[in-house]
Each structure stands twice: as structure tokens, then as C-alpha cells.
Amino acid sequence: MTVERTSIDTLVVGAGQAGVAMSEHLSKLGVPHLVLERARIAERWRTARWDSLVANGPAWHDRFPNLEFADVDPDAFASKEQVADYFVAYARKFEAPIRTGVEVRQVVRNAGRPGFTIETSEGVVEANRVVVATGPFQRPVIPPIAPRDSTLTQIHSADYRNPGQLPEGGVLVVGAGSSGVQIADELQRAGKRVYLSIGAHDRPPRAYRGRDFCWWLGVLGEWDAEVMKPGREHVTIAVSGSRGGHTVDFRRLAQQGVTLVGLTKSFDKGVATFEADLATNLARGDENYLSLLDAADAYAERNGLDLPPEPEARVIPADPECVTHPLRDLDLATAGVTSIVWATGYAVDFNWLKVDAFDEKGKPVHQRGVSKEPGIYFLGLPWLSRRGSAFIWGVWHDAKHIADHIVTQRKYLAYYDESQRHARGRNEESAESAEGASAGSRVHKVSEMGVN
Ligand SMILES: Cc1cc2nc3c(=O)[nH]c(=O)nc-3n(C[C@H](O)[C@H](O)[C@H](O)COP(=O)(O)OP(=O)(O)OC[C@H]3O[C@@H](n4cnc5c(N)ncnc54)[C@H](O)[C@@H]3O)c2cc1C
């Protein structure tokens, strides 16, 4: 397809959940728009995750308000394919104007006239506004401590698919957020020797007193928190919907056979070294876990909720040997470790966006997605407006806010156009009457000159 010299009011870049949500709100509000997606709708859900991934939240929760999952029990966890199919079905529901297979390569502000010129793999688009919905997790990040050792297989969690992909031998999984902990569990169950390097984390209970943690975070207002708690900026969240959903419990993972280690510090001559922070990190994770139980109990009591008590949820297993006597270093070859999976997160990549919407560190500057460069919007970024912003249930609400903002801006422009038209009309009228007046005076003069 070609988009050569298309002109559109609003261009949305990316058709993941954010782009689809944006398109729904713009459609409802009658804003002419086009969504360009370089691959397919919800491509990252389909092909940029490991094979066995399921949604972290149950199907009743991890969805948009206007459509339920057709083929997933509301309390079950949709597979990544089902999530991708869901967004395809959603886009079809309102006939979202999405063009797939078109990459946006550059966006520049027009000089001396409004709007932006957008270069794509299929031609040039002109738009008054651009919504950047290219994802919260774009570029896999592997920290610079990664060893330069050609005998080791090293992959980022973004490239991990299944245990069969890794060579024979043990694995060091670095990072114990939702990705790292699920991958470590899967590798260990596949019979591999696994070392799991754990940093600061939150680990809410999967469910408590018969309600999923997504429900608890919702009623407790936690998904709506607008800013991260100070000092918690680098704290990851460890949750899992796999195997029907279960609470992430690192000590049980150790009982299962995974060796827990602290934060990975460095690699030198084939030896990995770890911080002495494993017990502290686990204790902080427990604190977070228990504080949610406390908040849930207080909420249930205050609101007289009839939910079954669950005192056993407060029993924390004893520390295993790997926690009481933690490894501080590990000779990888001696331990038989042949691969490292870096579950160390992602960065964004806005190199193609040549606009004044960033701070000196390259971070988008915006208020609830409305950037400092008029006409440029960001959607789907972590903490865009609140904790839920990068997640399925949060992005839909942020998209609504941006769509409302766009409608307001269109009103201002419409007012400008209208007032310009009036002004032109008035000018033309007065030019005509001036012409008429001067023509009249000429007549007058003629009559003066000729008749009188
Ligand atoms: C492992 C993992 C598990 C997750 N599990 C959950 C979960 O269970 N529940 C939940 O709510 N959230 C989950 N998330 C978080 C979040 O929901 C996903 O990251 C989701 O994919 C974000 O959607 P998005 O539309 O913002 O971005 P993306 O899904 O990344 O979509 C962006 C789209 O933009 C396209 N694109 C990028 N650049 C361009 C360009 N220049 N031109 C054209 N197109 C472009 C991409 O091809 C992509 O399709 C998970 C994230 C990860 C990493």
C-alpha cells in the first residue's frame, strides 16, 4: 500500500493496545485519523514474548472496557496469542483505520506552517498531530557489566522463547521481575540448573481472600497512583499468571531447586559476583507482600466485605540455604553455566521523532501524554498518568484523555479558521465597498465633470 502524500488530521504511530485504544476514542469523537503499524496489530504480544507467556492479570481485568475475551474464562489468564487476537478483534469492531506493514521513519515539525511531515516506508504523510504509541518496552537493555565471553550464550528476555532454545547446561537469569521469575521457573521445570539474580522487587500475592491482586490494587486505588513512591523507582514487580496463576515466592522457587543470588555486580574472567543484598531484597519483597495483605484486611473490615479470611497467606517459608549462606561469586564454567538470560528491562527509542518534546536526557516531557511540543502526544509509557498507564486497562483511559485534548485543540483551530474566514470576508466586503465608493466617486466626478 502507499500513503504517499496523504494528509490527515491525526496520525497514530503503532497499533499495539495503545494505538488501538487511541483509534477507538478518536473514531468516537469523529477525529479523522490514520494508524500506521510497521508490522501487525499487537505484534509485540504475538512475536516479541516467550512462547508460554500468559497475561499477568485475569481476563476480566486485563482488557478494554467495551469487549470481553470471547474464548477465555474471566478468571483465567489469556495466552499471548489470545491477547493479540483480542486486539485484532477489537480493532475490527469499530473498523479502526489501521494500515499495517508501514514503518514511520521520521517526524519533523513543519516550518512556518502548522503540523508535521512524516516519512514512512511507503511515502510521506502530513498530519496536524502525531500520537506516539510505539510501546513502553521497545529496546531491550543489557547492562554494560555483561561479560564479553564468546563461550557463553547471552540473550535478553525479549529474545527468549523456550528452554529448547538454550544450549545444554545451567543458566544464570539476571533480574527477577515478572519476566525473570517466570523464565527461571520455566527453565528449572525443564530440568535446567538455574541461578536467579534478585534485586529490589514488589511481589503482591496472586490472590488474597478470594480476590486477585489486580482487584485489590484497583479497590485500594494503587493502579491510580500518579507518582512512584520515592526510592521505589527501580523496584520491579514480580507476578505470574502462568500455570493458572500463583504468588511469586522466591523461597519456594529455591525449594524447587533454583539457586537464588543477590544483585549481579560484575563479571571477571568467567566469575560472576553478586551483591550481599539477597536477604534484604527478599525481606523488602516480604514487606511489600504483607503490607498489601494488611491494606486488604483493613479495606475488607472498613467496608464490611464478606471475604473468607486467609491467615495461612501470612506464613512466610523459612529461608533456604542459598539465602542464609548466599553465593557471592560463581565460576560459571565450574558451575556448568553455559547461558545468561538478561531479564533486565527495556528502554524507549524515539530517534525518529525530530521534535522538541524531550528533555536534555532524551526523556519525553509531557503532562498526561500531552507533550511540550504542541501536536505531539505520547501514549502507553510507564507512569504516563498513573501506575496503570503502560498496562492494558490503564492505556485505554489515557487514550481517552488525549483524544479529548485533541478535540479541544481542533476547536481552537476551527475558531481560528472561522475567524480568519470572517476577517477575509470583512476585508473583501470593505474592499468591495471601498471600490464601490471610489467607483461612485468616479461616477460622481464624471457627473460632476460631464453633466453638471
Ligand atoms: C513480557 C511482558 C509481559 C506483559 N504482560 C502484561 C500483562 O499481562 N498485562 C498488561 O496489562 N500488560 C502487560 N505488559 C505490558 C504492556 O501491556 C505491553 O508491553 C504492551 O505490549 C504495550 O502495548 P503498547 O501498545 O503500548 O506497545 P506495543 O505493544 O509495544 O505496541 C507498539 C507497536 O508500535 C509498533 N511500532 C513501533 N515503532 C514503530 C514505527 N516507527 N512505525 C510504525 N510502527 C511502529 C510496533 O510494531 C508495535 O506493534 C507486558 C509487557 C511485557 C514486556
The ligand as a Gaussian input file, in Angstrom:
#p B3LYP/6-31G(d) Opt

LIG

0 1
 C        6.862000      -9.705000      29.000000
 C        5.759000      -8.705000      29.154000
 C        4.535000      -9.115000      29.655000
 C        3.492000      -8.190000      29.815000
 N        2.314000      -8.630000      30.333000
 C        1.310000      -7.751000      30.513000
 C        0.057000      -8.169000      31.029000
 O       -0.132000      -9.324000      31.313000
 N       -0.920000      -7.257000      31.193000
 C       -0.741000      -5.947000      30.854000
 O       -1.665000      -5.148000      31.013000
 N        0.442000      -5.527000      30.383000
 C        1.460000      -6.385000      30.200000
 N        2.659000      -5.941000      29.697000
 C        2.847000      -4.507000      29.486000
 C        2.185000      -3.944000      28.226000
 O        0.827000      -4.259000      28.259000
 C        2.788000      -4.469000      26.951000
 O        4.135000      -4.093000      26.903000
 C        2.083000      -3.980000      25.688000
 O        2.638000      -4.622000      24.564000
 C        2.208000      -2.450000      25.498000
 O        1.329000      -2.061000      24.472000
 P        1.602000      -0.758000      23.571000
 O        0.549000      -0.699000      22.539000
 O        1.790000       0.417000      24.430000
 O        3.016000      -1.072000      22.913000
 P        3.443000      -2.265000      21.951000
 O        2.667000      -3.494000      22.198000
 O        4.910000      -2.341000      22.071000
 O        2.987000      -1.732000      20.528000
 C        3.688000      -0.740000      19.840000
 C        3.530000      -1.008000      18.363000
 O        4.188000       0.038000      17.653000
 C        4.803000      -0.502000      16.514000
 N        5.860000       0.423000      16.137000
 C        6.966000       0.757000      16.846000
 N        7.705000       1.678000      16.191000
 C        7.036000       1.937000      15.042000
 C        7.306000       2.814000      13.937000
 N        8.370000       3.607000      13.922000
 N        6.411000       2.833000      12.919000
 C        5.289000       2.073000      12.932000
 N        5.023000       1.213000      13.957000
 C        5.870000       1.158000      14.997000
 C        5.302000      -1.879000      16.980000
 O        5.455000      -2.754000      15.879000
 C        4.187000      -2.320000      17.923000
 O        3.229000      -3.107000      17.290000
 C        3.699000      -6.835000      29.489000
 C        4.941000      -6.431000      28.980000
 C        5.964000      -7.354000      28.801000
 C        7.295000      -6.898000      28.266000

